[in-house]
């Protein structure tokens, strides 16, 4: 085994070996993969091996399509035989709500250039010789790309391809520790010697948490049991060697496909069953859990109604093996927080499919410093150790497993493991009818019940009970004043004699003058948008930055990369760790009696910041508004939050004061056309694509991404950020809904909703062609074309008169 390498990968399952292969294809061959047993001996060897491209998002669909395109030619590419079968798949629907989802997914597919399609019951019957839709199936969706692969053969083929290019693999070698040297190199300690390297990748699968602990990180990974069965050979299948589509019935909660001359049936139709709660075994190689026949019996009986052939088959074997889960069901794939050149690539519930996209992503991080696709939904830094504890992970992952096939309504609120992090106002707001959701572990009021509008718990793609309550919240903010408790604000304090130079390098906009506030963006070296921050300059060398809640750790890592050795301190968080948004035309009338500081338009203009006192408490008051009204963001210490809130509520009692939550905040920010991180901008867009080039300083001589930005200025845009007003009433546009002209997709929605202050449905999105105000398009919402007109932003208060009031 070599003692020096550029990259060491820990873990020899599909993810680790695929990453080794992708690195080698990219020219990085000074690599070593270390596996404590045989390759594939973790979750890979027993995986069902299905390769779905059906997914609920752009990211999921692209990952699946990347996988099958790689696998179909891999045997020839590396000269190693694998069993890959392209079978297609269909998903039956038994309810109108499921059909809504399928129509939405067909729309996403259409926008990506893929060919998913809706099916009738008779069409499904015609595709599958042994399937009968019966009376309960009302339609379905076709995945024309799905297939299946032998996971062990796949992994061995990838290993051969990597070895042929110069990569090395050490099997039956136990990693016992990982240490960081003063030089910045990593030392991987094993039972067969140590390896020094520049980069480490944790591809430990369900052992990923243990590998993380070697470097001081507690990853939110838990192992659950997942079971499928394989029948004995059937005479009908022996006589009919033809492939037929996989059936995946989410309402009954089973998947079924051909396995040689038998059938393979798997199910998520039982409670999430976490394993190893008292500690992981030293080795579980090529082992399974005991069979759990009762878990699958009821599902099998329901499946028999549609695949009667199952009733003629005896069970050959049960396969009940470990499957890793995170608290949101997505993998942990990307840079490790605070550990330069250390990457996590573990916790893949759909590992055979997603291993290819994971390897692509990690290779781009290592060779290019950024990724082609926005993979923030897989970034391990989306979780914080202070809230994503093991106990929470166990509870939430179990709930997710039980809802694996549930309809992913956009406003479903997961309940397990809560509450975790609360502001001091939690109990007060709960008594007032706050309906809480969770953002990065924080409880945040999403909307408020009223005397007449109660949470009925019903989920839909159409009207839900909260709509009417949120309309009243938005109208209250528009007409008088509203307050929101914004727990979990991402904050950074930047101080020191070189603070301004540092921020000018990291951000593409010029820094504000003392007492002023600016919104600015961080670009990647390729000129793509990394993130944003509201920058308040409190003194010559003192700044407060506020950024996206879910980007806290990710953005701290990004800024830390460019931090000089001296002259600047970058602090994550602030002593002013609580925030109230006070918004509306009467906000000044509410706040002025509570302070001796002058809050007039002249003394506290729009986009200004001051350190003042409100109700006797020190407050950093930002004269900014994410909702487009006169208002303040008030940042204070948590110990003062209740006092300030009570004073504000008392003062606003006769001024029409309303409480508002995250749903209203989002609706109002869309009305103003404000970009949301993770939806309306990210690393797949340039500042020109997103219509944010006005925030880039043309005078600054140096900032990250400047050269790329100047080059882009001379080139045509790939995308055009565009606003739409929709005709009529009905379901809101959803993220990734296609935007069409004459039936042809020419773009997609990034944010959609109802503008309650203007009384119209609105959407923000990206077109691949330039458009002018008044141009007509169609947005496909749940499969129905809706006429939409290009609008000038903002939809609400286009002159920004209310903001400046």
BARO-588109 format. One record per residue (C-alpha): x negated, y negated, z negated; residue in one letter. Coordinates in steps of 0.1 Angstrom, whole numbers, plus 2048, in hexadecimal, padded with zeros to 3 digits. Layout:
<nodes>
  px  py  pz r
   X   Y   Z A
...
</nodes>
This chain:
<nodes>
  px  py  pz r
 800 800 800 X
 7F2 7DE 809 X
 7E9 7C6 7ED X
 7EF 7A5 801 X
 80C 79B 817 X
 81E 77C 823 X
 840 78A 81A X
 84A 7A5 802 X
 86E 7B3 803 X
 87B 7C6 7E4 X
 895 7DF 7EE X
 898 7F8 80B X
 8BD 7F7 814 X
 8CD 7EA 833 X
 8C7 7C5 829 X
 8A3 7C8 820 X
 899 7DD 83E X
 8AD 7C7 856 X
 89A 7A9 848 X
 879 7BB 84D X
 883 7C2 871 X
 88F 79E 878 X
 86F 78F 869 X
 85A 7A6 87F X
 86E 79D 89E X
 867 778 895 X
 842 77F 893 X
 83F 783 86D X
 82F 7A5 86A X
 818 7A0 84B X
 834 7AE 837 X
 83A 7CA 81E X
 85B 7D9 813 X
 85B 7EB 7F2 X
 876 805 7EA X
 876 818 7C9 X
 885 837 7D9 X
 88D 841 7FD X
 89A 827 816 X
 8C0 824 814 X
 8C3 835 7F2 X
 8D7 819 7E2 X
 8F9 80F 7F1 X
 8EE 813 815 X
 8EE 839 817 X
 912 83E 80C X
 921 81F 81E X
 93E 826 835 X
 92B 814 851 X
 948 800 85F X
 93E 7E0 872 X
 95C 7C9 872 X
 95C 7A7 883 X
 97E 79F 874 X
 977 784 859 X
 989 767 848 X
 96F 74D 853 X
 957 742 86E X
 93A 74F 85A X
 948 771 856 X
 952 775 87A X
 930 76A 887 X
 91F 782 86F X
 933 79F 87B X
 92E 797 89F X
 909 792 89B X
 907 7B5 88A X
 919 7C9 8A5 X
 906 7B8 8C1 X
 8E5 7C1 8B0 X
 8EF 7E5 8A8 X
 8FD 7EF 8CA X
 8DA 7EB 8DA X
 8C4 7F3 8BD X
 8BE 818 8C5 X
 8AF 80F 8E7 X
 89D 7F1 8D9 X
 889 804 8BF X
 88B 827 8CF X
 89D 837 8B2 X
 8BF 849 8B5 X
 8DC 83B 8A1 X
 900 844 8A1 X
 912 824 8AA X
 936 825 8B6 X
 94A 808 8C4 X
 96E 811 8BB X
 981 7F0 8B6 X
 999 7EC 898 X
 9BB 7E0 891 X
 9CB 7D2 871 X
 9F1 7D9 86D X
 A06 7BE 85C X
 A25 7C7 847 X
 A2F 7A3 83E X
 A34 782 850 X
 A1A 772 839 X
 A00 78B 845 X
 A09 782 869 X
 A03 75E 860 X
 9E0 767 856 X
 9D9 77C 875 X
 9E4 760 88B X
 9CD 748 879 X
 9B0 761 87D X
 9B7 765 8A2 X
 9B4 73F 8A4 X
 992 73F 892 X
 987 75A 8AA X
 993 746 8C8 X
 97F 728 8BD X
 95F 73D 8BA X
 964 74C 8DD X
 96D 76F 8CF X
 98B 784 8DA X
 99F 78E 8BC X
 9C4 791 8C5 X
 9E6 797 8B7 X
 9F6 7B9 8BC X
 A1A 7C6 8BC X
 A22 7E6 8A9 X
 A26 7F8 8CA X
 A04 7EC 8D6 X
 9F4 7FA 8B7 X
 A06 81B 8BC X
 9F8 81C 8DF X
 9D4 815 8D4 X
 9D3 832 8BA X
 9DF 855 8C2 X
 9E5 85D 89E X
 9F4 83C 890 X
 A18 834 88D X
 A23 811 884 X
 A45 81D 878 X
 A5F 805 86B X
 A49 7F0 853 X
 A2E 7E3 86B X
 A38 7C3 87C X
 A18 7BB 88F X
 9F3 7BA 88B X
 9D1 7AD 897 X
 9B7 7BD 8AD X
 992 7BC 8A6 X
 984 7C5 8C8 X
 960 7C7 8BB X
 961 7DE 89C X
 94E 7FE 89C X
 93B 813 883 X
 917 81E 87F X
 904 838 86B X
 8F5 822 84F X
 8D7 838 849 X
 8CE 83B 86E X
 8D3 816 872 X
 8BB 80E 856 X
 8A1 827 862 X
 8A3 819 885 X
 89D 7F6 877 X
 880 803 863 X
 870 813 882 X
 874 7F3 895 X
 863 7DF 879 X
 847 7F8 875 X
 840 7F9 89A X
 83A 7D3 899 X
 822 7D6 87C X
 838 7D4 85C X
 831 7EC 840 X
 848 7FF 828 X
 83F 80D 806 X
 858 827 7FB X
 85B 837 7D8 X
 84A 818 7CA X
 859 808 7AB X
 857 7E2 7A7 X
 853 7DB 782 X
 84D 7B5 781 X
 84A 796 797 X
 834 77A 78B X
 82C 757 799 X
 807 74F 79A X
 7FA 72C 794 X
 7F1 72A 7B9 X
 816 72D 7C1 X
 811 750 7CF X
 827 76D 7C2 X
 819 78D 7B3 X
 830 7AB 7B6 X
 827 7C5 79C X
 82E 7EA 7A5 X
 826 80C 796 X
 80E 811 7B4 X
 7FB 7F0 7B2 X
 802 7CB 7B6 X
 809 7B6 7D5 X
 802 791 7D9 X
 818 77F 7F1 X
 825 75D 7FC X
 84A 766 7FD X
 860 77F 7EB X
 882 78B 7F5 X
 899 79B 7DC X
 8AD 7B5 7F1 X
 8B4 7CB 7D3 X
 8D9 7D1 7DA X
 8EB 7D9 7BA X
 8C9 7D8 7A9 X
 8C6 7B3 7B5 X
 8CF 7A6 792 X
 8B2 7BA 783 X
 899 7AD 79D X
 8A6 78A 796 X
 89F 78F 771 X
 87A 796 779 X
 877 771 783 X
 88E 763 768 X
 8AF 761 77B X
 8CF 772 771 X
 8E2 777 791 X
 908 77B 790 X
 908 79F 79E X
 91D 7BC 791 X
 921 7DF 79F X
 944 7EC 7A6 X
 950 80F 7B1 X
 95D 812 7D4 X
 96B 833 7E2 X
 974 842 803 X
 97C 866 80D X
 973 87B 82B X
 98A 896 837 X
 982 8B8 844 X
 980 8BD 869 X
 9A2 8BC 87B X
 9AA 8D1 899 X
 9BB 8B4 8AA X
 99A 8A0 8A8 X
 985 8BD 8B3 X
 99A 8BF 8D2 X
 999 899 8D7 X
 976 88A 8D6 X
 981 867 8E0 X
 97C 84A 8C9 X
 99A 837 8BC X
 99C 816 8A9 X
 996 813 884 X
 9B6 80B 871 X
 9B3 7F2 855 X
 9D4 7EC 844 X
 9D1 7D0 82A X
 9F4 7D2 81D X
 9F1 7F7 815 X
 9CC 7F1 80D X
 9BA 80D 820 X
 9A3 810 83E X
 9A1 82F 853 X
 98B 83B 870 X
 97D 859 881 X
 960 86A 870 X
 953 885 888 X
 971 89D 88A X
 981 891 86A X
 98E 870 85C X
 97F 857 844 X
 997 844 82D X
 98C 82A 815 X
 9A0 814 7FE X
 99F 7F5 7E8 X
 9C1 7FE 7D9 X
 9B6 802 7B5 X
 9A9 7EB 799 X
 985 7DF 79B X
 970 7F7 788 X
 94E 7E8 77D X
 932 800 776 X
 914 7FF 75F X
 920 7E5 748 X
 908 7F0 72D X
 8EA 7F0 744 X
 8DE 7FD 766 X
 8CF 820 76A X
 8AA 820 772 X
 8B3 833 792 X
 8D4 83B 7A3 X
 8C5 845 7C4 X
 8DC 859 7DB X
 8F5 85E 7BF X
 91A 858 7BC X
 933 853 7A1 X
 94D 86E 798 X
 969 872 7B0 X
 988 85D 7A7 X
 9A4 870 7BA X
 9C1 85D 7A9 X
 9B4 83C 7B6 X
 9BA 846 7DA X
 9D8 85D 7D7 X
 9F3 843 7D9 X
 9E2 831 7F6 X
 9DE 852 808 X
 A03 859 805 X
 A0C 837 813 X
 9F3 83B 82F X
 A02 85C 839 X
 A22 84A 844 X
 A0D 83A 860 X
 9F3 855 866 X
 A05 876 861 X
 9E6 889 86D X
 9D7 881 84A X
 9F0 899 83B X
 9E1 8B6 84F X
 9BE 8B0 842 X
 9AD 8BD 823 X
 994 8A7 811 X
 970 8B0 819 X
 960 898 801 X
 965 878 7ED X
 94A 85D 7EE X
 94C 846 7CF X
 92E 830 7CF X
 921 80F 7C2 X
 929 7EF 7D3 X
 91C 7CD 7C7 X
 932 7AE 7C2 X
 92D 78A 7BA X
 947 773 7A9 X
 953 767 7CC X
 94E 788 7DE X
 933 779 7F5 X
 90E 783 7F6 X
 8F1 772 7E6 X
 8DB 76A 803 X
 8C3 74D 804 X
 8A9 739 7F0 X
 8A8 740 7CA X
 8AD 721 7B5 X
 88D 711 7A8 X
 877 72D 7B6 X
 863 722 7D5 X
 860 73E 7EF X
 877 756 7DD X
 897 761 7EE X
 8B4 776 7E2 X
 8C5 78E 7FB X
 8DB 7A4 7E6 X
 8FF 7AB 7DB X
 90D 7B3 7FE X
 930 7C4 7FB X
 930 7C7 821 X
 90B 7CE 823 X
 909 7E2 843 X
 91B 7C7 857 X
 90C 7A9 845 X
 8E8 7B6 843 X
 8E1 7AA 866 X
 8ED 786 860 X
 8DA 786 83F X
 8BA 790 850 X
 8BF 776 86B X
 8C5 75B 850 X
 8A7 765 83B X
 890 766 859 X
 89A 743 863 X
 894 736 83F X
 871 745 83F X
 867 73C 863 X
 87A 71C 869 X
 882 70E 847 X
 8A8 70C 84F X
 8C3 721 85E X
 8D6 720 87E X
 8F8 727 86C X
 905 716 84D X
 901 732 834 X
 909 71D 815 X
 925 736 80D X
 90A 751 808 X
 8F1 73A 7F6 X
 8E9 749 7D4 X
 8E6 726 7C6 X
 90B 721 7C8 X
 90D 732 7A5 X
 8FF 724 785 X
 8F1 73A 76A X
 902 725 74F X
 925 730 75C X
 921 74D 774 X
 919 765 757 X
 91A 78B 759 X
 93A 78D 746 X
 94B 774 75E X
 93D 786 77C X
 94C 7A7 770 X
 96E 798 76B X
 96F 784 78B X
 960 79F 7A1 X
 97A 7B8 795 X
 996 7A0 79E X
 987 79A 7C0 X
 984 7BF 7C7 X
 9A9 7C3 7BF X
 9B0 7A7 7D8 X
 998 7B3 7F3 X
 9B5 7B5 80B X
 9CB 79A 7FD X
 9D5 77E 813 X
 9BA 762 80F X
 9D2 746 80A X
 9BF 725 809 X
 9CD 71B 7E7 X
 9C9 73D 7D5 X
 9BA 736 7B2 X
 9A7 752 7A2 X
 9AF 756 77E X
 997 770 76F X
 97B 765 757 X
 989 742 752 X
 985 729 744 X
 960 726 744 X
 956 701 744 X
 96E 6E7 73A X
 96D 6C2 733 X
 979 6B4 712 X
 99A 6AB 724 X
 9A3 6CF 72D X
 9BD 6D4 711 X
 9CC 6B2 716 X
 9D0 6B7 73B X
 9DE 6DA 737 X
 9F9 6CC 720 X
 A02 6B3 73B X
 A08 6CF 754 X
 9E5 6D1 765 X
 9E2 6EF 77C X
 9BD 6F6 77B X
 9A6 705 795 X
 981 70D 791 X
 965 6FB 7A3 X
 941 707 79C X
 94D 715 77B X
 95F 6F5 770 X
 984 6F3 769 X
 992 6D7 77E X
 9B7 6CC 780 X
 9C2 6D4 7A4 X
 9E5 6C6 79F X
 9FE 6BE 784 X
 A20 6CD 77D X
 A3D 6B4 778 X
 A5F 6B6 767 X
 A6E 6C3 788 X
 A50 6D4 799 X
 A42 6F3 788 X
 A28 70B 794 X
 A3B 729 7A2 X
 A1C 73C 7AB X
 A27 742 7CE X
 A0C 740 7E9 X
 A12 738 80D X
 A03 729 82C X
 A21 713 82D X
 A30 6FD 813 X
 A25 704 7EF X
 A34 6F6 7CF X
 A17 6DF 7C8 X
 A1C 6CB 7E8 X
 A37 6B6 7DA X
 A24 6B0 7BA X
 A05 6A6 7CC X
 A19 68E 7E3 X
 A25 67C 7C3 X
 A01 67B 7B6 X
 9F4 66B 7D7 X
 A11 652 7D8 X
 A0A 649 7B4 X
 9E6 642 7BC X
 9F0 62E 7DB X
 A0A 619 7C9 X
 9FC 614 7A6 X
 9DF 628 796 X
 9D4 64B 78F X
 9B9 65C 77A X
 9A6 67C 781 X
 98F 68F 769 X
 973 69B 781 X
 960 6B5 76D X
 940 6C4 77B X
 934 6A6 790 X
 912 6AE 79E X
 8F9 693 791 X
 8D4 68C 794 X
 8C0 671 783 X
 8A2 665 797 X
 88A 64D 786 X
 866 641 789 X
 850 628 79B X
 852 63D 7BB X
 877 646 7B8 X
 881 630 7D5 X
 866 63D 7EC X
 870 661 7E4 X
 895 65B 7EB X
 88D 648 80B X
 87B 667 816 X
 896 680 80D X
 8B4 66C 818 X
 8B9 65E 83B X
 8C9 63E 82F X
 8B9 620 81F X
 8BB 61E 7F9 X
 8D5 606 7EA X
 8C9 5E7 7D8 X
 8CC 5E5 7B2 X
 8F0 5E5 7A7 X
 8FC 5F4 7C8 X
 908 616 7D4 X
 903 628 7F5 X
 90E 649 804 X
 8F0 65A 815 X
 8E7 67B 825 X
 8CA 693 824 X
 8C0 6A1 845 X
 8AC 6C0 84D X
 88B 6BD 861 X
 8A0 6C8 87F X
 8B8 6AA 879 X
 8D5 6BF 86C X
 8E9 6B3 84E X
 8DE 6C3 82E X
 8F4 6B1 815 X
 8FF 68F 808 X
 8FE 67A 7E9 X
 90D 65A 7DB X
 8EE 647 7D0 X
 8F3 62C 7B5 X
 8D5 617 7AE X
 8D5 60D 789 X
 8B3 5FC 788 X
 895 5F7 79E X
 888 61A 797 X
 8A7 62B 789 X
 8C2 63D 79E X
 8E0 652 797 X
 8EA 66B 7B3 X
 90B 67C 7B5 X
 910 699 7CD X
 926 6B6 7D7 X
 92F 6CC 7B9 X
 927 6ED 7C9 X
 906 6E0 7D7 X
 8F6 6D8 7B6 X
 8DA 6F2 7B5 X
 8D5 6F3 7DA X
 8D0 6CD 7DD X
 8B9 6CC 7BF X
 8A3 6E6 7CF X
 8A3 6D2 7F0 X
 899 6B2 7DF X
 87F 6C3 7C9 X
 86D 6CF 7E8 X
 863 6AB 7F1 X
 85D 69F 7CD X
 83A 690 7C9 X
 823 69C 7AE X
 827 67B 79A X
 83A 65B 79A X
 85D 66A 79C X
 873 67E 784 X
 891 691 792 X
 8A9 69C 777 X
 8C6 6B3 77E X
 8E4 6A7 76B X
 8E9 688 756 X
 8F2 67F 732 X
 910 66E 743 X
 91F 690 74A X
 944 688 74D X
 957 674 766 X
 979 664 76B X
 986 658 78C X
 99D 63A 787 X
 9AD 631 7A8 X
 9C8 61C 7B6 X
 9D2 5F7 7BB X
 9D8 5F3 796 X
 9B7 603 78A X
 9A8 5E1 783 X
 9C6 5D8 76E X
 9C2 5F7 75A X
 99C 5F5 754 X
 996 5D0 74F X
 9A7 5CE 72D X
 991 5EA 721 X
 970 5D9 727 X
 95F 5B7 722 X
 94D 5BC 743 X
 95B 5AA 761 X
 96C 5C2 77A X
 977 5A7 792 X
 971 5AC 7B8 X
 955 593 7B6 X
 943 5A2 798 X
 94A 5C7 7A1 X
 94D 5C9 7C7 X
 952 5E8 7DB X
 933 5FF 7DB X
 924 5F0 7BC X
 919 600 79B X
 916 5F2 778 X
 90F 600 756 X
 92C 5F3 741 X
 940 5FB 722 X
 964 608 723 X
 978 60E 704 X
 958 60B 6F1 X
 946 626 704 X
 928 621 71C X
 932 628 740 X
 921 628 762 X
 93C 619 777 X
 93A 61F 79D X
 951 60A 7B1 X
 956 625 7CB X
 974 639 7D5 X
 978 65B 7E6 X
 99D 655 7EA X
 99D 634 7FC X
 9AB 61D 7E1 X
 99E 603 7CA X
 98E 616 7AE X
 970 621 799 X
 95D 641 792 X
 955 63F 76D X
 938 654 761 X
 935 659 73B X
 929 671 720 X
 941 68E 71A X
 943 682 6F5 X
 954 662 701 X
 96B 672 71B X
 98A 676 706 X
 987 653 6F7 X
 984 642 719 X
 99F 658 728 X
 9B8 650 70C X
 9B1 62B 70F X
 9B7 62C 735 X
 9D7 640 732 X
 9E4 628 717 X
 9DB 60A 72C X
 9EB 619 74B X
 A0B 624 73B X
 A1F 606 748 X
 A0D 605 769 X
 A1A 625 779 X
 9FB 63A 76F X
 9FA 65D 77E X
 9E3 67A 779 X
 9D5 689 799 X
 9C1 6A8 7A1 X
 9AB 6B7 7BC X
 9C6 6BE 7D5 X
 9D0 699 7D5 X
 9AB 68F 7D6 X
 9A5 6A4 7F5 X
 9C5 699 806 X
 9BB 674 801 X
 997 679 80C X
 9A3 689 82D X
 9BA 66B 833 X
 99B 655 830 X
 988 66C 847 X
 96D 672 82E X
 957 690 835 X
 957 6AD 81D X
 937 6C1 818 X
 93C 6E5 822 X
 95A 6DC 838 X
 953 6BD 84D X
 92D 6BD 84D X
 910 6D4 847 X
 8F1 6E2 857 X
 901 6EB 878 X
 906 6C6 881 X
 8F1 6A9 888 X
 8FA 686 87B X
 905 67E 89E X
 91C 69D 8A0 X
 92C 694 87F X
 930 66F 887 X
 919 667 86A X
 8FD 657 87D X
 907 635 870 X
 8F9 640 84E X
 8D7 646 85C X
 8BF 629 859 X
 8B0 61F 87A X
 896 60A 868 X
 886 623 852 X
 865 630 85F X
 865 651 84D X
 87F 669 83F X
 885 68F 843 X
 895 695 865 X
 88D 674 874 X
 87A 681 892 X
 897 699 89A X
 8B0 67D 895 X
 89F 667 8AE X
 89D 683 8C7 X
 8C2 68A 8C2 X
 8CB 666 8C8 X
 8C0 66B 8EC X
 8D3 68B 8F2 X
 8F8 692 8F6 X
 90B 69E 8D7 X
 914 6C2 8D3 X
 933 6B9 8BF X
 94A 69B 8BA X
 959 696 898 X
 97E 68D 89F X
 99D 684 88C X
 9C1 690 895 X
 9E4 687 88B X
 9FB 6A5 88F X
 A1F 6A3 89C X
 A3C 6AD 886 X
 A3B 6C0 865 X
 A31 6E3 85C X
 A13 6F6 850 X
 9F2 6E3 84B X
 9D5 6E9 862 X
 9BC 701 854 X
 996 700 856 X
 98A 710 877 X
 9AC 70E 888 X
 9A5 709 8AE X
 9AA 6E8 8BF X
 9B5 6ED 8E3 X
 9BA 6D9 902 X
 9D0 6EA 91C X
 9CE 70A 909 X
 9A8 70B 909 X
 995 708 8E8 X
 97F 6E9 8E7 X
 97A 6E6 8C2 X
 984 6F0 89F X
 993 6E1 87F X
 97B 6D9 863 X
 995 6CB 84A X
 9BA 6C9 84C X
 9D7 6BF 836 X
 9F4 6A7 830 X
 9ED 682 82C X
 A07 67C 812 X
 A01 656 811 X
 A08 654 837 X
 A21 670 839 X
 A10 683 855 X
 9FC 6A3 85A X
 9D8 69B 862 X
 9B9 6AE 86B X
 994 6A8 86F X
 97F 6BD 887 X
 965 6C2 8A1 X
 969 6C0 8C7 X
 950 6CC 8E1 X
 95C 6AF 8F7 X
 95F 689 8F1 X
 983 67D 8EA X
 993 65B 8E7 X
 9AF 64F 8D0 X
 9D0 659 8DE X
 9C4 678 8F0 X
 9DA 696 8EB X
 9CF 6B9 8DF X
 9DF 6D7 8D0 X
 9D5 6E6 8AE X
 9DE 70A 8AA X
 9EB 70F 887 X
 9F5 732 87E X
 9F5 73A 8A3 X
 A0D 71D 8AC X
 A01 701 8C2 X
 A08 6DF 8B1 X
 A04 6BF 8C5 X
 9EA 6A8 8B6 X
 9DE 685 8C0 X
 9BA 679 8BB X
 9BA 65D 8A2 X
 9A2 642 896 X
 994 647 873 X
 99D 641 859 X
 9C2 64B 85B X
 9CA 637 83C X
 9C1 613 837 X
 9AB 611 856 X
 99D 5EF 84D X
 993 5FB 82A X
 9A5 5DD 81B X
 9B2 5F1 7FD X
 98F 5FE 7F5 X
 981 5DB 7F4 X
 99D 5CC 7DF X
</nodes>
